């Protein structure tokens, strides 16, 4: 079955950087677009970044210019490089496999990982 394992989260100070990884198994990774979402306490899961099968990317306005999504099809992994982190980036970050027609809706993804916590202290 499809499994996604996120890693790379941690506690950092505002202005610092982190790189998240999401390793996928149980699917032909190169055939799927992937996305990163995040969920802060008391809030809904929100779109962060998207990468298509051909490495076309899209970002939420709140992270444009600070976050970069990339993929390594040889290692079945999608990355999220985050720089200039802000307190409001604090959340659990999840990766998902896009199976629906759009890419910014939670409902268009399946096979979520367990998430990785990012905490940014101000």
Backbone as a chain_set.jsonl record, in Angstrom:
{"seq": "XXXXXXXXXXXXXXXXXXXXXXXXXXXXXXXXXXXXXXXXXXXXXXXXXXXXXXXXXXXXXXXXXXXXXXXXXXXXXXXXXXXXXXXXXXXXXXXXXXXXXXXXXXXXXXXXXXXXXXXXXX", "coords": {"N": [[0.838, -1.183, 0.0], [0.243, 2.358, -0.328], [2.555, 4.472, 1.209], [3.553, 7.316, 3.023], [6.167, 9.127, 4.414], [6.976, 11.671, 6.417], [9.624, 13.903, 7.374], [12.075, 15.909, 9.154], [11.141, 18.097, 10.515], [11.137, 20.451, 13.299], [12.24, 22.531, 16.055], [12.752, 25.877, 15.668], [14.166, 29.194, 15.521], [12.629, 32.319, 14.666], [13.27, 33.409, 11.367], [15.108, 31.498, 10.762], [15.944, 28.383, 9.007], [14.523, 25.376, 7.563], [14.456, 22.056, 6.21], [12.108, 20.002, 4.916], [11.304, 16.573, 4.347], [9.684, 14.078, 2.374], [9.152, 10.846, 1.993], [8.072, 8.491, -0.314], [6.38, 5.377, -0.83], [5.227, 2.357, -2.424], [3.938, 3.205, -4.687], [4.034, 4.387, -8.112], [6.068, 6.746, -8.122], [6.933, 8.868, -9.804], [4.803, 9.265, -11.443], [2.905, 10.77, -10.211], [1.601, 13.885, -9.047], [2.543, 15.905, -6.252], [1.928, 17.247, -2.985], [2.34, 19.69, -0.373], [0.852, 20.344, 2.718], [-0.337, 22.108, 5.603], [-1.201, 22.177, 9.093], [-2.293, 24.064, 11.654], [-2.823, 24.337, 15.223], [-6.234, 24.162, 15.991], [-7.005, 25.057, 13.532], [-7.938, 24.647, 10.044], [-6.602, 22.215, 7.717], [-4.264, 23.491, 5.468], [-3.307, 24.47, 2.148], [0.059, 24.452, 1.037], [2.229, 24.009, -0.824], [2.875, 22.792, -4.15], [3.88, 20.296, -6.477], [4.14, 19.273, -9.753], [4.082, 16.322, -11.89], [5.895, 16.933, -13.828], [7.456, 18.735, -12.564], [6.441, 21.302, -12.335], [5.577, 24.019, -10.308], [3.647, 25.382, -7.546], [2.543, 27.759, -5.12], [1.242, 28.658, -1.91], [0.165, 31.977, -1.234], [1.146, 32.969, 1.153], [3.614, 31.789, 1.551], [5.168, 32.176, -0.642], [8.236, 32.888, -2.209], [9.648, 32.254, 0.033], [9.484, 29.522, 0.58], [10.396, 26.473, -1.035], [9.478, 23.931, -3.156], [10.429, 20.689, -4.188], [11.288, 17.761, -6.12], [12.555, 14.421, -6.105], [12.734, 12.005, -8.155], [14.198, 9.705, -8.402], [14.653, 8.894, -5.848], [12.163, 8.767, -4.769], [11.105, 10.954, -3.34], [9.835, 13.961, -1.994], [10.558, 17.345, -1.362], [10.556, 20.129, 0.939], [11.864, 23.096, 1.121], [12.383, 25.514, 3.485], [12.789, 28.841, 4.216], [13.617, 31.84, 6.076], [11.775, 31.594, 8.214], [8.684, 32.12, 9.928], [6.807, 32.902, 12.893], [4.153, 32.326, 12.409], [4.311, 30.199, 10.698], [4.304, 27.956, 12.159], [3.194, 24.713, 12.601], [1.785, 21.436, 11.952], [3.181, 19.683, 9.359], [2.205, 18.161, 6.37], [2.556, 15.754, 3.755], [1.06, 14.867, 0.646], [-0.459, 12.774, -1.856], [-1.48, 13.789, -4.982], [-4.591, 13.147, -6.297], [-6.869, 14.132, -7.354], [-8.615, 16.607, -9.45], [-7.701, 19.205, -8.96], [-5.222, 21.26, -7.243], [-4.944, 22.723, -4.906], [-6.757, 22.082, -3.04], [-7.609, 20.286, -0.167], [-9.17, 18.014, -0.461], [-8.403, 16.902, -2.854], [-6.295, 15.245, -2.544], [-4.684, 12.229, -1.479], [-3.599, 9.559, 0.701], [-2.075, 10.533, 2.961], [0.806, 11.378, 4.94], [2.148, 10.915, 8.303], [2.781, 13.333, 9.268], [4.913, 16.115, 10.207], [6.187, 18.025, 12.813], [6.577, 21.496, 12.871], [7.942, 24.081, 14.599], [8.146, 27.435, 15.202], [9.787, 29.755, 16.952], [9.233, 32.997, 18.193]], "CA": [[0.0, 0.0, 0.0], [0.985, 3.617, -0.394], [2.982, 5.043, 2.478], [4.317, 8.559, 2.976], [6.82, 9.377, 5.692], [7.577, 13.005, 6.493], [10.672, 14.112, 8.37], [12.796, 17.167, 9.02], [10.603, 19.164, 11.343], [11.875, 20.761, 14.508], [12.015, 23.827, 16.702], [13.727, 26.867, 15.206], [13.822, 30.583, 15.806], [12.191, 33.09, 13.507], [14.351, 33.764, 10.462], [15.926, 30.326, 10.435], [15.504, 27.547, 7.89], [14.355, 23.935, 7.73], [14.09, 21.329, 4.998], [11.273, 18.825, 5.161], [11.35, 15.503, 3.349], [8.558, 13.143, 2.366], [9.521, 9.699, 1.172], [6.901, 7.715, -0.7], [6.558, 3.995, -1.259], [3.99, 1.692, -2.79], [3.337, 3.806, -5.872], [4.973, 4.864, -9.12], [6.179, 8.12, -7.624], [7.087, 9.842, -10.881], [3.524, 9.418, -12.138], [1.979, 11.543, -9.389], [1.899, 15.179, -8.458], [2.607, 15.849, -4.799], [1.689, 18.532, -2.345], [2.54, 19.897, 1.063], [-0.168, 21.086, 3.437], [-0.015, 22.265, 7.021], [-2.347, 22.374, 9.974], [-1.983, 24.653, 12.949], [-3.852, 24.0, 16.216], [-7.501, 24.864, 15.89], [-7.248, 25.531, 12.173], [-8.059, 23.619, 9.026], [-5.415, 21.928, 6.94], [-4.194, 24.449, 4.366], [-2.336, 24.247, 1.089], [1.334, 25.152, 1.139], [3.001, 23.957, -2.071], [2.517, 21.723, -5.081], [4.815, 20.03, -7.567], [3.552, 18.337, -10.706], [4.954, 15.246, -12.369], [6.943, 17.557, -14.64], [8.141, 19.691, -11.697], [5.806, 22.615, -12.258], [5.288, 24.265, -8.897], [2.746, 26.438, -7.142], [2.674, 28.014, -3.689], [0.328, 29.568, -1.237], [0.716, 33.337, -1.202], [1.814, 33.214, 2.43], [4.959, 31.201, 1.586], [5.892, 32.484, -1.885], [9.501, 33.566, -2.01], [10.336, 31.708, 1.217], [9.463, 28.064, 0.527], [10.647, 25.877, -2.342], [9.173, 22.51, -3.234], [11.159, 19.987, -5.243], [11.095, 16.315, -6.057], [13.637, 13.544, -6.559], [12.036, 10.783, -8.565], [15.069, 8.542, -8.198], [14.565, 8.497, -4.443], [10.75, 8.795, -4.363], [11.044, 11.918, -2.244], [9.511, 15.369, -2.246], [11.166, 18.196, -0.341], [10.066, 21.493, 1.135], [12.886, 23.951, 1.716], [11.739, 26.669, 4.098], [13.723, 29.839, 4.737], [12.982, 33.009, 6.693], [10.58, 31.086, 8.885], [7.956, 33.03, 10.79], [6.042, 32.233, 13.949], [2.895, 31.838, 11.847], [4.545, 28.952, 9.959], [4.193, 26.865, 13.109], [2.116, 23.806, 12.238], [2.185, 20.108, 11.512], [3.27, 19.681, 7.902], [1.857, 16.872, 5.785], [2.602, 15.627, 2.305], [-0.004, 14.05, 0.104], [-0.431, 12.409, -3.269], [-2.638, 14.373, -5.639], [-5.368, 12.22, -7.117], [-8.023, 14.85, -7.875], [-8.373, 17.506, -10.584], [-7.072, 20.465, -8.584], [-4.046, 21.018, -6.406], [-4.887, 23.49, -3.669], [-7.798, 21.601, -2.139], [-7.296, 19.112, 0.637], [-9.938, 16.859, -0.96], [-7.8, 16.365, -4.071], [-5.114, 14.474, -2.168], [-4.866, 11.01, -0.702], [-2.397, 8.906, 1.225], [-1.307, 11.454, 3.791], [1.732, 10.861, 5.924], [1.799, 11.158, 9.709], [3.073, 14.728, 9.547], [6.109, 16.482, 10.964], [5.906, 19.283, 13.523], [7.476, 22.639, 12.736], [7.657, 25.106, 15.589], [8.995, 28.603, 15.013], [9.664, 30.647, 18.104], [9.428, 34.401, 17.79]], "C": [[0.876, 1.237, 0.0], [1.314, 4.099, 1.01], [3.81, 6.299, 2.22], [4.889, 8.804, 4.362], [7.506, 10.735, 5.627], [8.644, 13.052, 7.574], [11.279, 15.498, 8.174], [12.264, 18.313, 9.843], [11.457, 19.402, 12.575], [11.476, 22.099, 15.075], [13.134, 24.77, 16.27], [13.273, 28.256, 15.627], [13.385, 31.268, 14.507], [13.398, 33.532, 12.685], [15.233, 32.599, 10.052], [15.266, 29.479, 9.352], [15.333, 26.095, 8.329], [14.102, 23.333, 6.354], [13.324, 20.076, 5.399], [11.418, 17.841, 4.01], [10.105, 14.645, 3.481], [8.926, 12.015, 1.413], [8.294, 8.838, 0.94], [7.285, 6.3, -1.091], [5.2, 3.423, -1.636], [3.264, 2.302, -3.972], [4.432, 4.161, -6.865], [5.104, 6.362, -8.932], [6.19, 9.145, -8.749], [5.78, 10.118, -11.621], [2.543, 10.317, -11.407], [2.521, 12.915, -9.038], [1.804, 15.06, -6.945], [2.358, 17.235, -4.217], [2.07, 18.51, -0.877], [1.388, 20.747, 1.594], [0.323, 21.252, 4.877], [-1.284, 22.523, 7.811], [-1.862, 22.882, 11.319], [-3.102, 24.291, 13.928], [-5.102, 24.837, 16.044], [-7.837, 25.373, 14.509], [-7.377, 24.355, 11.218], [-6.726, 23.389, 8.325], [-5.395, 22.835, 5.713], [-3.073, 24.106, 3.4], [-1.09, 25.073, 1.308], [2.042, 25.192, -0.216], [2.637, 22.712, -2.853], [3.639, 21.555, -6.095], [4.195, 18.965, -8.466], [4.56, 17.24, -11.076], [6.125, 15.812, -13.174], [7.626, 18.711, -13.91], [7.638, 21.118, -11.832], [5.352, 22.825, -10.821], [4.274, 25.388, -8.702], [2.807, 26.549, -5.625], [1.516, 28.835, -3.175], [0.983, 30.945, -1.17], [1.543, 33.582, 0.06], [3.247, 32.687, 2.476], [5.773, 31.509, 0.329], [7.14, 33.289, -1.583], [10.288, 33.053, -0.814], [10.451, 30.187, 1.176], [9.709, 27.604, -0.908], [10.36, 24.383, -2.274], [9.964, 21.908, -4.386], [10.918, 18.494, -5.083], [12.313, 15.599, -6.622], [12.996, 12.208, -6.896], [12.902, 9.533, -8.382], [14.971, 8.004, -6.78], [13.143, 8.586, -3.887], [10.496, 9.791, -3.231], [10.662, 13.304, -2.754], [10.011, 16.179, -1.058], [10.424, 19.518, -0.223], [11.166, 22.257, 1.862], [12.212, 25.22, 2.218], [12.814, 27.597, 4.657], [12.936, 30.988, 5.343], [11.691, 32.623, 7.413], [10.005, 32.118, 9.838], [7.181, 32.228, 11.837], [4.763, 31.621, 13.367], [3.07, 30.62, 10.931], [4.451, 27.736, 10.875], [2.97, 26.007, 12.804], [2.686, 22.403, 12.096], [2.113, 20.107, 9.99], [3.073, 18.257, 7.378], [2.139, 16.89, 4.288], [1.501, 14.67, 1.872], [0.196, 13.799, -1.373], [-1.675, 12.986, -3.932], [-3.31, 13.35, -6.538], [-6.587, 12.893, -7.73], [-7.638, 15.848, -8.944], [-7.665, 18.81, -10.229], [-5.881, 20.184, -7.675], [-3.984, 21.844, -5.139], [-5.94, 23.045, -2.657], [-7.341, 20.331, -1.443], [-7.949, 17.854, 0.058], [-9.328, 16.222, -2.204], [-6.544, 15.548, -3.81], [-5.513, 13.243, -1.37], [-3.528, 10.589, -0.116], [-1.51, 9.859, 2.006], [-0.33, 10.718, 4.689], [1.292, 11.217, 7.325], [2.051, 12.604, 10.116], [4.373, 14.91, 10.319], [5.903, 17.875, 11.544], [7.001, 20.311, 13.248], [7.034, 23.69, 13.737], [8.66, 26.237, 15.423], [8.759, 29.552, 16.177], [10.001, 32.069, 17.668], [10.341, 35.125, 18.76]], "O": [[2.072, 1.182, 0.284], [0.451, 4.129, 1.887], [4.65, 6.336, 1.321], [4.18, 8.701, 5.363], [8.475, 10.929, 4.893], [8.571, 12.327, 8.566], [11.033, 16.167, 7.17], [12.861, 19.389, 9.873], [12.386, 18.645, 12.857], [10.507, 22.721, 14.638], [14.314, 24.491, 16.482], [12.13, 28.454, 16.038], [13.733, 30.838, 13.407], [14.412, 33.971, 13.228], [16.012, 32.702, 9.105], [14.19, 29.803, 8.849], [15.912, 25.65, 9.32], [13.601, 24.003, 5.451], [13.828, 19.216, 6.12], [11.627, 18.225, 2.859], [9.544, 14.506, 4.568], [9.002, 12.201, 0.199], [7.57, 8.499, 1.876], [8.373, 6.057, -1.614], [4.159, 3.935, -1.224], [2.11, 1.966, -4.239], [5.609, 4.228, -6.51], [4.349, 7.145, -9.507], [5.527, 10.179, -8.656], [5.675, 11.106, -12.347], [1.462, 10.6, -11.923], [3.709, 13.095, -8.773], [1.075, 14.218, -6.422], [2.556, 18.253, -4.88], [2.115, 17.46, -0.235], [1.005, 21.745, 0.984], [1.282, 20.605, 5.298], [-2.287, 23.01, 7.291], [-1.114, 22.206, 12.025], [-4.213, 23.972, 13.504], [-5.04, 26.064, 15.962], [-8.848, 26.052, 14.327], [-6.987, 23.229, 11.528], [-5.842, 24.247, 8.335], [-6.392, 22.936, 4.999], [-2.046, 23.539, 3.772], [-1.157, 26.235, 1.709], [2.412, 26.262, -0.701], [2.159, 21.72, -2.302], [4.266, 22.526, -6.518], [3.782, 17.902, -8.004], [5.71, 17.241, -10.637], [7.212, 15.234, -13.195], [8.283, 19.551, -14.524], [8.351, 22.055, -11.475], [4.808, 21.916, -10.194], [4.074, 26.229, -9.579], [3.085, 25.572, -4.928], [0.895, 29.603, -3.909], [2.204, 31.058, -1.063], [2.527, 34.321, 0.029], [4.021, 33.091, 3.344], [6.944, 31.14, 0.248], [7.112, 34.243, -0.806], [11.465, 33.379, -0.66], [11.421, 29.627, 1.687], [9.288, 28.253, -1.866], [10.922, 23.664, -1.448], [10.145, 22.539, -5.427], [10.417, 18.029, -4.059], [13.005, 16.112, -7.501], [12.749, 11.384, -6.014], [12.379, 8.43, -8.226], [15.179, 6.815, -6.537], [12.941, 8.492, -2.676], [9.764, 9.499, -2.286], [11.116, 13.745, -3.81], [9.903, 15.757, 0.094], [9.755, 19.963, -1.156], [11.371, 22.084, 3.064], [11.544, 25.918, 1.454], [13.642, 27.186, 5.469], [11.726, 31.093, 5.144], [10.652, 33.257, 7.234], [10.733, 32.885, 10.468], [6.94, 31.032, 11.674], [4.341, 30.54, 13.777], [2.083, 30.069, 10.443], [4.514, 26.601, 10.402], [1.847, 26.509, 12.755], [3.9, 22.203, 12.115], [1.096, 20.488, 9.409], [3.675, 17.299, 7.861], [1.979, 17.919, 3.631], [1.073, 13.793, 2.623], [0.928, 14.521, -2.051], [-2.795, 12.712, -3.501], [-2.683, 12.765, -7.421], [-7.276, 12.283, -8.548], [-6.468, 15.938, -9.315], [-7.089, 19.456, -11.104], [-5.567, 19.032, -7.375], [-3.048, 21.682, -4.356], [-6.002, 23.572, -1.547], [-6.766, 19.431, -2.055], [-7.363, 16.771, 0.081], [-9.704, 15.108, -2.57], [-5.815, 15.2, -4.74], [-6.535, 13.222, -0.685], [-2.483, 11.176, -0.397], [-0.316, 9.97, 1.727], [-0.586, 9.601, 5.14], [0.203, 11.753, 7.526], [1.597, 13.051, 11.17], [4.862, 13.998, 10.986], [5.489, 18.794, 10.836], [8.191, 20.024, 13.377], [5.886, 24.133, 13.72], [9.871, 26.025, 15.493], [7.661, 30.081, 16.355], [10.924, 32.302, 16.887], [10.616, 36.311, 18.58]]}, "num_chains": 1, "name": "protein.A"}
